[in-house]
Every structure is written in structure tokens, then in C-alpha cells.
Amino acid sequence: MFIGIKKHLSHFLGRNAVARNLAVFDDDVFIVSYPKSGNTWLRFLIGNLIYSETEVTFSNIEKKVPDIYYLTRRNARKIPKPRYLKSHEYYDPRYKKVIYIVRDPRDVAVSYYNFCIKFGYFDETHSIDEFVLDYCDGRIGDGCSWQQHVGSWLGAMRNDRRFLFIKYEDLLIDTQHCLENIACFLEKPVNDEQLSRVVMSSTAKRMRELEEQQSDVWAPTKHSRRNKVFIRKARSGVWRDELSSENASIIENRFQRMMRKIGYL
């Protein structure tokens, strides 16, 4: 039986993390995604954009742009407003301002499978064939499939001016332009030099260096397998090399409606 994310986290954190029970304020900004869609990268970009005086690292990210699944009620009260918070929740009407990042669900499947091995949800004897079926049926994480998660947010907030929708693939192609749109959305005045600095401080290469140095102090990774990295290839289209044509077809058939809507098919 697959161990869901919330249950797995509680094994390490007890019952102190706020998660969906977070007390939400109107000026909170939420960085939301289905798991393994680029949320950590976006947190680094936004953290380095907002807190320009100090580089964001894995040792301080939970203070600057905290993950609600590692955030206690006590610490939540200490965060200066407006708070910038990471979430994997399906649509929550309390979230008034949201930056939502979406990624090709075939790439998400590959990344999520490797993530689950790193964090001990299962080992390599659990095949990716088995995983893809669980993934498509929404039997992992919070019991919500990729299509249900994305659809919950797009259906509720697509035309809301407080909702910014970003494709991971667009962020890869032109990070600085996407970051400029984010700065505008957050009403954060920046110039090209500042944007460039933020981008360079948040590259996959830089994040891998920081992970190597700080994986033992960052809450999400310090209990995970050291022989598996958290920051993997950080590119699009990896599914072509790592998914069988049968598994790719299963995902495409199951998520066809939303993939067409977003432009993945």
C-alpha cells in the first residue's frame, strides 16, 4: 500500500505541522503546485526576489518561503507579513493570492517516482509501471490526481487577477521573463540587473551545490536517502527517456482533457 505524503511527513514531524489547517491571512501569497512540478525552484526564485539582501539556501528557505507541511503554528506566527508560503493543496478558497506552477504530467510522474524512492515511500523493487497506475488513479499524496489538482485551481481561479498561472516549461525557456511577470504580480519593482542576479542565484546548478552542502540540515531531505539527489535533471521532456511508451500512453489517455487544455498534447 502506498504511503501518502501527509502520512509520511507526520512520521518525521509528529502532528505539529499546520498543513491544510494553517490559519490563512488575506495578504498571504501561496506558491502552489501538484508535487514535483517545480515548486522548490519557484520558491528559490521568489525568495531571492523578495529577500535580496541574503541569498536563499536550503538552510534558510523554511524561514523565508516556508513549506506548510514543515511549518508549525508557533513558527507560522513569527513570519513577517506578507507571508510567502509553499503548498501542494488542491483548491482552497481561503488562498486569496496564488502563483500556480504546472508541469507536463509525464515528467511529473518520472520525478515523483524518483522522489518516492529517495524519501523511502518504497524502494526500487516497486516498478514505475505500478507507480504510474497509482499516480493516474490519485492513490498517492493526498488522494488527488494531477488532473484533479490542476483542474481544481484552474476551474476556480483561472480568470481571477489574484491568480498567476505558470508553466514549468516556460520558466525553463525564459526564466527572467517569467520572473519579471512574477515581480509584477507581486508588485515588486525590479530592474533587469536585479532579475538577472535572482536567476543566477536560483539555477539548478546552484541549487545542486547547496543541496550537496546542506541536505543534512534541510528538514525535507535530512531523513532521506543520501545516494539519491533531490534536485535532479531540471529539464523538460525527460519522460521520453524514462517512461515506456505504454506508461506515457496511460498518462496521456487518463489526463487527456487537461493536457490538451494546457498545451501538453
Beta strands, then each sheet from edge to edge (+ up, - down):
strand 1: 29-32
strand 2: 84-87
strand 3: 97-102
strand 4: 163-167
sheet 1: 2+ 1+ 3+ 4+
end
